[in-house]
């Protein structure tokens, strides 16, 4: 990453800190007394704490520019998207710093979320760049379908980001000369999103649910048949597309670098990958009896993030250079994600607070259907993790339960009879919110971080990739929405 890019990214963080500092002096003692979990997950409930509705305008503008910039003003967008993202994020950060009562809490939480986010995806991006997977078989419908299914399963072991970064390059390589936009789109559908729906490791919303008290294997036992049906249907549709695409042109050097069906170069980087995944779980909330690293080192936040950044740095310095070269590794994809998502994280603060308050105040009116569709629709354009938590809190409030109690969450997952509809238990609400928050992340490029990274890696490899708008109207709406409608009709039509 160039020095100017690093300076600009640091400026983003400084803007956050400036906003925090403006109100932090007034609330320092109170902020110090709040636990990180309380700051992170407590939805806005008091009306006077809510931002005005017009504060969602920066988020809408950023979303519109992400969608239209590459299409209608490509040169401007390519050179100035960091300034746009930083500028719009600054508007929200300054408003919260100067004008919002307790705005420092929201800014602190968002900054922590962003640092955690960028630490995880950047370290996984770097480590996976040092692992070169060579598949000696040419891409064809059966091979590609099998690889996508393996990728979907792998997403539940190392997360959607890890699986996406590990497999996108070999997926493109075996299809060189015949790869079409739909190849990238279905990879995003299956590996970067829906595949991660089986375990808390797979996708952030499920991990947060686990931290709140949802049993680790609850989601697997409840969702596996929905997950399997969706995966099989989408792979079936993909294979039809893939068969119609034909054999394409086989590169002259295809298979010249390996005489094996599968070869892995840079395998020692798997050790770094394991360290990153394990570091996610170094928390007493995850492992009973594990000491709090924050308390051990007398810091409120950041130990796991330091581990991830350190692992990423060491992995880059010690990586197999031939593997990096074979993957055509560079920092451009992670640079674009870093800039755009700091803007997204900042500008969506007001939207998330307003949505959380609405979910809390209208929970008693929401049916399972409304929870499913609202969680899904918002998870396609907002961070699906806080969206999941807000609607989970709302659904638990409908049953008189408190999301702040681990025992209450476990009881909620076991199934509480509804006070309104005797045939609908609480676990149905939890399942609807879980499915929607994970599956609907595939609706747009910004629905989940790996989506954007896969898009950028494909573009770096000169693969034809749909624009933001084309992705939605050509693939998400005609392919995903009918599948999601069937899921709703069969499982959540209450």
C-alpha positions as CSV (number, residue, x, y, z in Angstrom):
1,X,0.0,0.0,0.0
2,X,1.4,3.4,-0.9
3,X,2.4,5.9,1.8
4,X,-0.3,8.3,0.7
5,X,-2.9,5.6,1.1
6,X,-1.6,4.8,4.6
7,X,-1.7,8.5,5.6
8,X,-5.3,8.8,4.3
9,X,-6.4,5.7,6.2
10,X,-4.8,7.0,9.4
11,X,-6.6,10.3,8.8
12,X,-9.9,8.3,8.9
13,X,-9.0,6.8,12.3
14,X,-8.0,10.3,13.5
15,X,-11.4,11.7,12.5
16,X,-13.1,9.0,14.6
17,X,-10.8,9.8,17.5
18,X,-11.4,13.5,17.1
19,X,-15.1,12.9,17.2
20,X,-14.7,10.7,20.3
21,X,-12.5,13.3,22.0
22,X,-15.0,16.1,21.5
23,X,-17.5,14.5,23.8
24,X,-15.2,12.1,25.6
25,X,-14.0,14.7,28.1
26,X,-17.5,15.1,29.4
27,X,-18.2,11.4,29.6
28,X,-14.8,9.8,30.3
29,X,-15.7,8.5,33.7
30,X,-19.0,7.0,32.5
31,X,-17.3,5.5,29.4
32,X,-14.6,3.8,31.6
33,X,-17.3,2.1,33.6
34,X,-19.0,0.6,30.7
35,X,-18.0,-2.9,29.6
36,X,-17.1,-3.4,25.9
37,X,-20.1,-5.8,25.5
38,X,-22.6,-3.3,26.8
39,X,-21.3,-0.6,24.5
40,X,-21.2,-3.0,21.6
41,X,-24.6,-4.5,21.8
42,X,-27.0,-2.3,23.7
43,X,-29.6,-1.0,21.3
44,X,-30.7,2.6,21.5
45,X,-33.9,2.7,23.5
46,X,-34.2,6.3,24.7
47,X,-35.8,8.6,22.2
48,X,-33.5,11.6,23.0
49,X,-30.4,9.5,22.2
50,X,-31.6,8.9,18.6
51,X,-30.1,10.9,15.7
52,X,-32.4,12.8,13.3
53,X,-33.6,10.8,10.3
54,X,-31.7,13.1,7.9
55,X,-28.4,11.8,9.3
56,X,-28.9,8.7,7.1
57,X,-28.3,10.8,4.0
58,X,-24.4,10.3,4.1
59,X,-24.9,6.6,4.1
60,X,-27.4,6.8,1.2
61,X,-25.1,9.0,-0.8
62,X,-22.1,6.6,-0.2
63,X,-24.2,3.6,-1.2
64,X,-25.4,5.4,-4.3
65,X,-21.9,6.4,-5.3
66,X,-20.5,2.9,-4.8
67,X,-23.3,1.7,-7.1
68,X,-22.9,4.3,-9.8
69,X,-19.3,5.5,-9.6
70,X,-17.7,2.6,-11.6
71,X,-20.4,3.0,-14.2
72,X,-20.9,6.7,-14.9
73,X,-17.8,8.5,-13.5
74,X,-15.2,5.8,-13.4
75,X,-12.1,8.0,-13.6
76,X,-13.3,10.2,-10.8
77,X,-14.3,7.3,-8.6
78,X,-11.1,5.3,-9.2
79,X,-9.0,8.2,-8.0
80,X,-11.2,9.8,-5.4
81,X,-13.2,7.1,-3.7
82,X,-11.0,7.3,-0.5
83,X,-11.8,11.0,-0.2
84,X,-15.5,10.4,-0.7
85,X,-15.7,7.6,1.9
86,X,-13.6,9.6,4.4
87,X,-15.5,12.8,3.8
88,X,-19.0,11.3,4.3
89,X,-17.8,9.3,7.3
90,X,-16.4,12.6,8.7
91,X,-19.8,14.3,8.5
92,X,-21.3,11.6,10.8
93,X,-18.3,11.4,13.1
94,X,-18.3,15.2,13.7
95,X,-22.0,15.3,14.3
96,X,-21.8,12.5,16.9
97,X,-18.8,14.1,18.5
98,X,-20.1,17.6,18.8
99,X,-23.9,17.4,18.8
100,X,-25.0,13.9,20.0
101,X,-25.5,13.2,23.7
102,X,-23.4,10.1,24.5
103,X,-22.2,10.1,20.9
104,X,-18.8,9.1,22.1
105,X,-20.1,5.6,22.9
106,X,-21.3,5.0,19.3
107,X,-18.0,6.3,17.9
108,X,-15.9,4.2,20.2
109,X,-17.9,1.1,19.4
110,X,-17.7,1.8,15.7
111,X,-14.0,2.4,15.8
112,X,-13.5,-0.8,17.7
113,X,-15.7,-2.7,15.3
114,X,-13.8,-1.3,12.3
115,X,-10.4,-2.2,13.8
116,X,-11.6,-5.8,14.5
117,X,-13.0,-6.0,11.0
118,X,-10.0,-4.8,9.2
119,X,-7.6,-6.9,11.4
120,X,-9.5,-10.1,10.6
121,X,-10.0,-9.6,6.9
122,X,-6.5,-8.1,6.2
123,X,-4.7,-10.9,8.1
124,X,-6.8,-13.6,6.3
125,X,-6.2,-11.8,3.0
126,X,-2.4,-11.7,3.5
127,X,-2.1,-15.3,4.8
128,X,-4.2,-16.7,2.0
129,X,-2.1,-14.9,-0.5
130,X,0.8,-17.0,0.5
131,X,-1.1,-20.3,-0.2
132,X,-1.1,-21.3,-3.8
133,X,-3.6,-24.0,-4.5
134,X,-3.1,-25.7,-7.9
135,X,-5.9,-27.9,-9.3
136,X,-4.8,-29.9,-12.3
137,X,-8.3,-30.5,-13.6
138,X,-9.9,-28.1,-16.0
139,X,-13.0,-26.2,-14.8
140,X,-16.3,-27.7,-15.9
141,X,-19.8,-27.9,-14.4
142,X,-19.2,-30.9,-12.2
143,X,-15.7,-29.8,-11.0
144,X,-16.8,-26.2,-10.3
145,X,-20.0,-27.4,-8.5
146,X,-17.9,-29.7,-6.3
147,X,-15.4,-26.9,-5.6
148,X,-18.2,-24.5,-4.6
149,X,-19.7,-27.1,-2.3
150,X,-16.4,-27.7,-0.7
151,X,-16.0,-24.0,-0.3
152,X,-19.4,-23.7,1.3
153,X,-18.4,-26.3,3.9
154,X,-15.0,-24.8,4.4
155,X,-16.7,-21.4,5.2
156,X,-18.1,-23.0,8.3
157,X,-14.6,-24.0,9.5
158,X,-12.5,-20.9,8.7
159,X,-15.2,-18.4,8.1
160,X,-16.6,-17.0,4.8
161,X,-13.6,-14.5,4.6
162,X,-11.0,-17.3,5.0
163,X,-12.7,-19.7,2.6
164,X,-13.2,-16.9,0.0
165,X,-9.6,-15.7,0.1
166,X,-8.3,-19.3,-0.1
167,X,-10.4,-20.5,-3.0
168,X,-11.2,-17.6,-5.3
169,X,-7.9,-17.6,-7.1
170,X,-7.8,-21.4,-7.8
171,X,-11.4,-21.2,-8.8
172,X,-10.6,-18.5,-11.4
173,X,-7.4,-20.3,-12.5
174,X,-9.1,-23.6,-13.4
175,X,-11.7,-21.6,-15.4
176,X,-9.3,-19.4,-17.2
177,X,-10.3,-18.9,-20.8
178,X,-14.0,-19.6,-20.1
179,X,-14.8,-17.6,-16.9
180,X,-17.9,-15.4,-17.0
181,X,-19.4,-12.9,-14.6
182,X,-21.8,-15.5,-13.2
183,X,-18.8,-17.6,-12.0
184,X,-17.8,-14.8,-9.6
185,X,-21.4,-14.1,-8.6
186,X,-22.2,-17.7,-7.6
187,X,-18.9,-17.9,-5.8
188,X,-20.0,-15.0,-3.7
189,X,-23.4,-16.5,-3.2
190,X,-22.2,-19.8,-2.0
191,X,-18.8,-19.4,-0.4
192,X,-18.8,-15.8,0.7
193,X,-22.2,-15.9,2.3
194,X,-24.7,-18.8,2.5
195,X,-22.0,-21.4,3.0
196,X,-21.1,-19.8,6.4
197,X,-24.6,-20.4,7.8
198,X,-23.9,-23.7,9.7
199,X,-21.7,-22.6,12.5
200,X,-20.9,-19.5,14.6
201,X,-17.5,-19.5,13.0
202,X,-19.0,-19.1,9.6
203,X,-20.5,-15.6,9.8
204,X,-20.2,-12.8,12.3
205,X,-24.0,-12.6,13.2
206,X,-24.0,-16.2,14.3
207,X,-20.8,-15.7,16.3
208,X,-22.3,-12.8,18.1
209,X,-25.4,-14.9,18.8
210,X,-23.1,-17.6,20.3
211,X,-21.4,-15.0,22.5
212,X,-24.9,-13.9,23.7
213,X,-25.8,-17.4,24.7
214,X,-27.0,-19.3,21.6
215,X,-25.5,-22.9,22.0
216,X,-22.7,-23.5,19.5
217,X,-24.4,-26.4,17.7
218,X,-27.9,-25.0,17.9
219,X,-27.7,-23.3,14.5
220,X,-26.3,-26.5,12.8
221,X,-29.1,-28.6,14.2
222,X,-31.8,-26.2,13.2
223,X,-30.6,-24.9,9.8
224,X,-28.8,-27.8,8.1
225,X,-31.8,-28.8,6.0
226,X,-32.5,-25.2,4.9
227,X,-28.8,-24.7,4.2
228,X,-28.5,-27.9,2.2
229,X,-31.6,-27.2,0.2
230,X,-30.4,-23.7,-0.7
231,X,-26.8,-24.8,-1.5
232,X,-28.0,-27.7,-3.7
233,X,-30.5,-25.5,-5.6
234,X,-28.0,-22.7,-6.2
235,X,-25.3,-25.1,-7.3
236,X,-27.8,-26.7,-9.7
237,X,-28.6,-23.3,-11.2
238,X,-24.9,-22.6,-11.4
239,X,-24.2,-25.8,-13.2
240,X,-26.8,-25.0,-15.9
241,X,-25.2,-21.7,-16.4
242,X,-21.8,-23.3,-16.5
243,X,-22.8,-25.9,-19.0
244,X,-24.2,-23.2,-21.3
245,X,-20.9,-21.3,-21.1
246,X,-19.1,-24.0,-23.0
247,X,-15.5,-25.2,-22.8
248,X,-14.0,-21.9,-23.8
249,X,-10.3,-21.5,-24.8
250,X,-7.9,-23.6,-22.8
251,X,-4.7,-21.6,-22.1
252,X,-1.5,-23.2,-23.6
253,X,0.2,-23.4,-20.3
254,X,-2.8,-24.8,-18.3
255,X,-1.6,-27.7,-16.1
256,X,2.0,-27.1,-16.9
257,X,2.8,-26.2,-13.3
258,X,1.5,-29.4,-11.8
259,X,1.0,-33.0,-12.8
260,X,-1.2,-33.7,-9.8
261,X,-5.0,-33.3,-9.4
262,X,-4.3,-31.1,-6.4
263,X,-1.1,-29.4,-5.2
264,X,-0.5,-26.8,-2.5
265,X,2.4,-24.5,-2.4
266,X,3.2,-22.4,0.7
267,X,1.4,-24.8,3.0
268,X,3.2,-23.5,6.1
269,X,0.9,-20.5,5.9
270,X,-1.8,-22.8,7.1
271,X,-0.2,-22.4,10.5
272,X,-0.8,-18.7,10.4
273,X,-4.3,-19.3,9.3
274,X,-4.9,-21.5,12.3
275,X,-3.5,-18.9,14.6
276,X,-5.9,-16.3,13.3
277,X,-8.9,-18.5,13.7
278,X,-7.9,-19.6,17.2
279,X,-7.3,-15.9,18.2
280,X,-11.0,-15.2,17.5
281,X,-11.9,-17.6,20.3
282,X,-9.5,-16.3,22.9
283,X,-12.2,-14.9,25.1
284,X,-13.8,-16.1,28.4
285,X,-17.2,-15.5,26.8
286,X,-16.3,-18.2,24.3
287,X,-14.0,-20.6,26.3
288,X,-15.2,-21.1,29.9
289,X,-12.4,-20.3,32.3
290,X,-10.1,-18.7,29.7
291,X,-8.5,-15.6,31.2
292,X,-9.4,-12.2,29.8
293,X,-6.5,-10.9,27.8
294,X,-7.7,-7.3,28.2
295,X,-7.6,-7.6,32.0
296,X,-4.2,-9.4,31.9
297,X,-2.7,-6.6,29.9
298,X,-4.8,-3.8,31.4
299,X,-6.2,-2.6,28.2
300,X,-10.0,-2.3,27.3
301,X,-9.6,-3.6,23.7
302,X,-7.3,-4.8,21.0
303,X,-5.3,-7.8,22.1
304,X,-6.8,-10.1,19.5
305,X,-6.4,-7.4,16.8
306,X,-2.7,-7.0,17.7
307,X,-2.3,-10.8,17.3
308,X,-4.0,-10.7,13.9
309,X,-2.0,-7.8,12.6
310,X,1.2,-9.4,13.9
311,X,0.4,-12.7,12.2
312,X,-0.4,-10.9,9.0
313,X,2.9,-9.0,9.0
314,X,5.0,-12.1,9.9
315,X,3.1,-14.2,7.3
316,X,3.8,-11.6,4.6
317,X,7.5,-11.4,5.4
318,X,7.9,-15.1,5.5
319,X,5.5,-16.1,2.7
320,X,6.6,-18.4,-0.1
321,X,7.4,-15.8,-2.8
322,X,6.6,-18.1,-5.6
323,X,3.2,-18.7,-4.1
324,X,2.6,-15.0,-3.8
325,X,3.7,-14.5,-7.3
326,X,1.4,-17.3,-8.5
327,X,-1.5,-15.7,-6.8
328,X,-0.6,-12.3,-8.3
329,X,-0.8,-10.9,-4.8
330,X,-1.0,-7.2,-4.2
331,X,-2.6,-4.9,-1.6
332,X,-5.1,-3.1,-3.9
333,X,-8.2,-5.2,-3.0
334,X,-7.7,-4.8,0.7
335,X,-6.9,-1.1,0.3
336,X,-10.2,-0.5,-1.4
337,X,-12.1,-2.5,1.2
338,X,-10.4,-0.6,4.0
339,X,-11.4,2.8,2.6
340,X,-14.9,2.1,1.6
341,X,-15.8,0.2,4.7
342,X,-14.5,2.8,7.1
343,X,-17.0,5.1,5.3
344,X,-19.7,2.5,5.5
345,X,-19.1,1.8,9.2
346,X,-19.2,5.5,10.1
347,X,-22.2,6.5,7.9
348,X,-24.4,3.6,8.9
349,X,-24.3,4.5,12.7
350,X,-27.5,6.6,12.5
351,X,-29.3,4.0,10.3
352,X,-28.5,1.2,12.7
353,X,-29.6,3.2,15.8
354,X,-32.9,4.2,14.2
355,X,-33.5,0.7,13.0
356,X,-32.7,-0.7,16.5
357,X,-35.1,1.7,18.1
358,X,-37.8,0.8,15.6
359,X,-37.3,-2.9,16.2
360,X,-37.5,-2.4,19.9
361,X,-40.6,-0.3,19.9
362,X,-42.5,-2.3,17.3
363,X,-41.4,-5.9,18.2
364,X,-44.8,-6.9,19.5
365,X,-46.3,-6.1,16.1
366,X,-43.8,-8.1,14.2
367,X,-44.6,-11.6,13.0
368,X,-42.0,-14.2,12.0
369,X,-42.4,-13.1,8.4
370,X,-41.7,-9.5,9.2
371,X,-38.6,-10.4,11.2
372,X,-37.3,-12.6,8.4
373,X,-37.8,-10.0,5.6
374,X,-36.7,-6.9,7.6
375,X,-33.6,-8.7,8.9
376,X,-32.8,-9.9,5.4
377,X,-33.5,-6.7,3.5
378,X,-31.3,-4.7,5.9
379,X,-28.5,-7.2,6.1
380,X,-28.1,-6.8,2.3
381,X,-27.0,-3.2,2.7
382,X,-26.0,-2.8,6.3
383,X,-23.6,-4.6,8.6
384,X,-25.5,-7.9,9.2
385,X,-24.0,-8.4,12.7
386,X,-25.7,-5.4,14.5
387,X,-28.8,-5.9,12.4
388,X,-29.0,-9.5,13.7
389,X,-28.5,-8.3,17.3
390,X,-31.1,-5.5,17.1
391,X,-33.8,-7.8,15.7
392,X,-32.8,-10.6,18.1
393,X,-33.3,-8.1,21.0
394,X,-36.6,-7.1,19.5
395,X,-37.9,-10.7,19.1
396,X,-36.8,-11.5,22.7
397,X,-38.6,-8.5,23.9
398,X,-41.7,-9.8,22.2
399,X,-41.5,-12.8,24.5
400,X,-40.6,-10.8,27.6
401,X,-36.9,-12.0,27.5
402,X,-33.7,-9.9,27.8
403,X,-30.9,-10.3,25.4
404,X,-28.5,-9.3,28.1
405,X,-29.0,-12.6,30.0
406,X,-27.1,-15.7,28.7
407,X,-29.7,-18.0,30.3
408,X,-32.6,-16.1,28.7
409,X,-31.0,-16.4,25.3
410,X,-30.5,-20.2,25.8
411,X,-34.1,-20.5,26.9
412,X,-35.2,-18.5,23.9
413,X,-33.2,-20.8,21.6
414,X,-34.9,-23.8,23.2
415,X,-38.3,-22.5,22.4
416,X,-40.7,-20.4,24.4
417,X,-44.4,-20.6,23.5
418,X,-45.6,-17.4,21.9
419,X,-47.9,-15.2,24.0
420,X,-49.9,-14.4,20.8
421,X,-49.7,-17.5,18.5
422,X,-49.6,-20.8,20.4
423,X,-48.1,-22.7,17.4
424,X,-45.1,-20.4,17.0
425,X,-42.3,-20.8,19.5
426,X,-39.4,-18.4,20.1
427,X,-36.8,-20.6,18.4
428,X,-38.6,-20.1,15.0
429,X,-38.0,-16.3,15.4
430,X,-34.3,-16.9,16.2
431,X,-34.0,-19.2,13.2
432,X,-35.7,-16.7,10.9
433,X,-33.4,-13.9,12.0
434,X,-30.3,-16.2,11.7
435,X,-31.1,-17.4,8.2
436,X,-32.0,-13.9,6.9
437,X,-28.9,-12.2,8.3
438,X,-26.5,-14.7,6.8
439,X,-28.2,-15.6,3.5
440,X,-29.3,-12.1,2.5
441,X,-25.7,-10.8,2.8
442,X,-25.3,-12.2,-0.8
443,X,-27.8,-9.6,-2.2
444,X,-25.2,-6.9,-2.8
445,X,-21.4,-6.4,-2.9
446,X,-21.5,-4.6,0.5
447,X,-23.7,-7.2,2.2
448,X,-20.6,-9.0,3.5
449,X,-17.0,-8.0,3.5
450,X,-15.7,-11.1,1.4
451,X,-18.1,-10.1,-1.4
452,X,-16.2,-6.9,-2.1
453,X,-12.8,-8.6,-1.7
454,X,-13.7,-11.3,-4.2
455,X,-14.9,-8.7,-6.6
456,X,-11.7,-6.7,-6.3
457,X,-9.5,-9.8,-6.6
458,X,-11.4,-10.8,-9.8
459,X,-11.0,-7.3,-11.2
460,X,-7.3,-7.4,-10.5
461,X,-7.1,-10.6,-12.5
462,X,-8.9,-8.9,-15.4
463,X,-12.0,-11.0,-15.0
464,X,-15.3,-9.5,-16.2
465,X,-17.2,-8.7,-13.0
466,X,-20.8,-7.3,-12.8
467,X,-21.2,-3.7,-11.6
468,X,-23.0,-3.1,-8.3
469,X,-26.3,-2.5,-10.1
470,X,-25.9,-5.3,-12.6
471,X,-25.1,-7.7,-9.7
472,X,-28.4,-6.8,-8.1
473,X,-30.8,-6.7,-11.0
474,X,-29.2,-9.5,-13.1
475,X,-28.4,-12.0,-10.4
476,X,-29.6,-11.2,-6.9
477,X,-33.2,-10.4,-7.7
478,X,-33.9,-13.1,-10.3
479,X,-31.9,-15.9,-8.7
480,X,-31.7,-15.3,-4.9
481,X,-35.0,-13.7,-4.2
482,X,-37.1,-16.6,-5.5
483,X,-35.1,-19.0,-3.4
484,X,-35.5,-16.8,-0.3
485,X,-39.3,-16.5,-1.0
486,X,-39.5,-20.4,-1.1
487,X,-37.5,-20.5,2.2
488,X,-40.0,-18.0,3.7
489,X,-43.1,-19.8,2.4
490,X,-41.9,-23.2,3.6
491,X,-40.3,-22.4,7.0
492,X,-41.3,-18.9,8.2
493,X,-44.7,-18.1,6.8
494,X,-46.2,-17.1,10.2
